[in-house]
């Protein structure tokens, strides 16, 4: 389970990529690898580490305009990328994309 001080992300693999190799490189970048699947690697890290590794800026994520809710489930801060995430140079041959994973929101 994610802690309040970390941002979860999904690293989408290219079809020919080996998840274990990508996971090792992501760990070398200082990311905590949570799971390795056939098509993606789940990672998490503090916001400043995610920003540095993926050359982005993160903003706290709120609900879409016009939607009222009770915040993210699990009482942790959700983040959104303020600009596109960039795949590190040593992973461009193996990684298709990186997406910030937002927690489910409690709607009423």
C-alpha positions as CSV (number, residue, x, y, z in Angstrom):
1,X,0.0,0.0,0.0
2,X,1.3,3.5,-0.9
3,X,2.4,5.9,1.8
4,X,1.3,9.6,1.9
5,X,4.8,10.7,0.9
6,X,5.1,8.7,-2.3
7,X,3.8,9.0,-5.8
8,X,2.9,5.7,-7.6
9,X,3.5,5.4,-11.3
10,X,3.1,2.8,-14.1
11,X,6.0,2.4,-16.5
12,X,4.6,0.9,-19.7
13,X,6.9,-1.5,-21.5
14,X,7.6,-1.9,-25.2
15,X,6.5,-5.3,-26.4
16,X,10.1,-6.6,-26.7
17,X,11.2,-5.3,-23.3
18,X,12.2,-7.5,-20.4
19,X,10.4,-6.3,-17.3
20,X,13.1,-7.5,-14.9
21,X,15.8,-5.5,-16.7
22,X,13.6,-2.4,-16.7
23,X,12.8,-2.8,-13.0
24,X,16.5,-3.1,-12.2
25,X,17.2,0.2,-14.0
26,X,14.3,1.9,-12.4
27,X,15.6,0.8,-9.0
28,X,19.0,2.2,-10.0
29,X,17.3,5.6,-10.5
30,X,16.1,5.4,-6.9
31,X,12.5,4.2,-7.5
32,X,10.9,1.5,-5.4
33,X,9.7,-1.3,-7.7
34,X,6.3,-2.6,-6.5
35,X,5.5,-5.1,-9.2
36,X,6.7,-6.3,-12.5
37,X,4.2,-7.5,-15.1
38,X,4.3,-8.5,-18.8
39,X,3.4,-5.0,-20.0
40,X,4.3,-2.6,-17.2
41,X,6.3,-2.1,-14.0
42,X,4.7,-0.4,-11.0
43,X,6.9,1.9,-9.0
44,X,6.7,4.6,-6.4
45,X,9.0,7.3,-5.0
46,X,8.8,10.6,-3.2
47,X,7.4,13.4,-5.4
48,X,10.9,15.1,-5.8
49,X,12.4,11.8,-7.0
50,X,9.6,11.2,-9.6
51,X,10.1,14.8,-10.8
52,X,13.9,14.3,-11.2
53,X,13.8,10.9,-12.8
54,X,11.0,11.7,-15.3
55,X,11.9,15.4,-15.9
56,X,8.4,16.7,-14.9
57,X,6.7,18.8,-12.3
58,X,3.9,17.4,-10.0
59,X,0.9,19.2,-8.7
60,X,-1.5,18.0,-6.0
61,X,-4.5,16.5,-7.9
62,X,-8.0,17.6,-7.0
63,X,-11.3,16.5,-8.5
64,X,-12.2,17.6,-12.0
65,X,-14.0,21.0,-12.2
66,X,-17.6,20.9,-11.1
67,X,-17.1,17.6,-9.1
68,X,-17.3,17.6,-5.4
69,X,-15.8,14.6,-3.5
70,X,-14.3,13.6,-0.2
71,X,-10.7,13.3,-1.5
72,X,-8.5,10.4,-2.4
73,X,-9.2,7.0,-0.7
74,X,-6.5,6.1,1.8
75,X,-6.1,9.8,2.9
76,X,-2.9,10.3,0.8
77,X,-2.1,13.2,-1.4
78,X,-2.8,12.5,-5.1
79,X,-0.5,14.1,-7.7
80,X,-0.8,14.9,-11.4
81,X,2.0,15.7,-13.8
82,X,1.9,19.4,-14.6
83,X,3.8,18.6,-17.8
84,X,4.5,15.4,-19.7
85,X,6.7,12.7,-18.1
86,X,9.9,11.9,-20.1
87,X,11.4,8.4,-20.2
88,X,15.1,8.5,-19.0
89,X,17.6,8.1,-21.8
90,X,18.8,4.7,-20.6
91,X,15.2,3.3,-20.9
92,X,13.9,4.7,-24.2
93,X,14.5,1.5,-26.1
94,X,12.5,-0.5,-23.5
95,X,9.8,1.9,-22.2
96,X,6.8,3.2,-24.1
97,X,5.4,5.7,-21.6
98,X,5.1,6.6,-17.9
99,X,1.9,7.5,-16.2
100,X,1.2,8.8,-12.7
101,X,-1.3,6.5,-10.9
102,X,-4.0,8.5,-9.1
103,X,-5.8,6.9,-6.2
104,X,-9.5,6.1,-6.4
105,X,-11.6,9.0,-5.2
106,X,-14.6,8.7,-2.8
107,X,-17.6,10.2,-4.5
108,X,-20.9,10.8,-2.8
